[in-house]
Amino acid sequence: MKLLLVDDDAGLRALLRTTFEVFDIDVDEAEDARAAERAIAVSPPDVVVLDVTMPGMSGLDFCRQLKTDPATDGIAVVILSGSDGGTAQAAEEAGADAAVRKPFSPLQLLAVVEQLAGSRYGVPFRSARSDDPQEQLLLYAHDLRHILEIEKGQRSLVQSAYRETVAALASALESKDTGTRQHSQRVQHYALELARAVDPELLEDPSTEYGFLLHDVGKIGIPDRILQKPKPLTQAEERLMRTHTVLGEQVLSGVAFFHGEGLRIVRSHHERWDGGGYPDGLAGTDIPLAARVFAVADALDAITSDRPYRRARRWVDAGRELIQQSGKQFDPEVVRGFVASEARLRAVRDKLDFASARA
């Protein structure tokens, strides 16, 4: 199927293009009616998705032009309504084949486009009933494949949306906790590398990766005067800071996708192997393994990064401290994983530093 998106909002066009390309739809774009005219002259689309309000000719006027020209009257037109003059009735009067009201789901628009495109691109059209069981079976198989392709595309979109949401939350946290800028991304990569070394099955739970990234999301509820304090915290401030693990769990507990290792990491990443951590005072293997892995990754980055109250220390110093704290603060198995994967962890650091410098 060939689709033409006509909208002056580049962000919306990018969102819709991503949605449609997941389903192998060929997408062309135009920012206004004149650019759309040129695109249609070069390669007529099957469907035009047309916004109402654009610079120059409005979407409704352009729709009328398409529908009154014999060369283009066969092209299906979907009007994106909702703005002034963009009602469903106005779209119908302009000759549009369908109207989708803003705000809308991209998948809702996809369903409308597939329906308009007809049997060539959607679920097979059955012009006549067949009594041949083999032919009927093939038709059902074709339908099933189509449904599975749609479901796969929807899962891909959902996963992409989760990643974007998690990244946005991590960025929001970094803008608040300026002393640990890019800490979330670095420690996530360290933890992923350590998890592969200690127990790769941890990464079979997709929430693990996101728990690594959003471990400190609870700091959104901690005052800036504490997060950015350039000297050690008072006892009262320390008690308040320690609530961020429980706050983080509460923030994410309503998201089903995080249930599992992700929530355990957020709550337990400050527990200690010797039982001296928080919030629950867990010890040894009572601490979730993913949280034990993360604790080492977090300490590695904390030691080798600048903080409001001290300068970064050398990588070799961090390695020495991790080994010294094996069996005390950290799980000895995870520390052995650090030693075994240290070269790969340093490569991760170098790669992220290079990317940050280029940005």
C-alpha positions, 0 to 999 in steps of 0.5 A: 500500500502507498500512503501520502501523509499531508500535515504541517506538523513534522512530529505528527508525520514522524509518529504516523510514519513509524506506525505505518512502516511497522506494517510495511506500508510505503509512506510519503510525506508533504507539509502542505497541499502544494507539496502534496500535488507534486507528490501525487503527480509523481506517484499517486498514492492509494490513500491520502491522510490529510490534516484540515489546517495547513498553510495555504490551501486548507485540507478540506479545499484540497480534498474537494480538488482531489475529488473533483479531478477525474485524475485523482477522484479514485484516491481515498482521502482520510481527513484528520478533523477536530480543528475549526471547520474540521468536523466530520460533516464538513469532511463528508461534504468535501468528499472525504472517504473517512474522518478521524477526530483528533486526538486519535490513536495511530492504530485507529487511523491504521484500521481506517486506512486498511479498510479504505484500501480494501482487499488488496492490502487488508484481510482478504476479500471473499467475493464468493463462498468456496466449498473447497475445504482446502481453499477455505483453509488457505483463506483462514491461514491468510487471515491468521497471518495478517492478524499475527502481523498486526499483533506483532506490530502492536507489540513493537509499538508498545515496547517502543513506547515503554522505552521512550517513556522510561528514557523520558523519566530518566532524563527528567530525573537527571535534570533534577539531580544534576550532580549525577547527570547521565548516571542512569544510562551509565549504570544501566549499561554496567548492570546489563553487562554484569547481569550477563556475567552473573546470570543471563536469565535475569535479562529474560524479564524485560522489566529488569532493563527498565528497573536498572534505568529507573532505579532512582525515579523516587528521587523525583519526590526528594527536594532539590536542596537535598539532591544538590547539596554540595556537602554531606547530608544531615541525619534528617536529610539522609532519612528523607533521601532514603525514602526514594527507594520506596517512593520509586516503587510506589511510582512504578507499582501501577505499571504492570510492565514493571512488576517483577525484577524491575520493581525489586531493583527500584526498592532494594538497590540500596540493600547491603550483603551484610544486612546494613542497607535500606529500606528493609535491612535484607541480607545475603541472598534474601536481596533480589539478585538483580538488585545485588547486581545493580548495587555493584554497578551503581557503586562503580559509577558513583566512585568514578563520577563527579558528585556534588560533594566530591570529585571522581576517583580513578577506575582502579580505585573503584575496582579495589574498593569493590573487591574490599567490600566483597562479602560486606556491602556486595555479593561476592559472586557479583564482585567476581562477575565484575572482575571477569567482565572488567574489560567490557565494563571499561569499554562501555564507559569509554563508549558512553563518554565518547558519545557524550562528548560528541553530543 
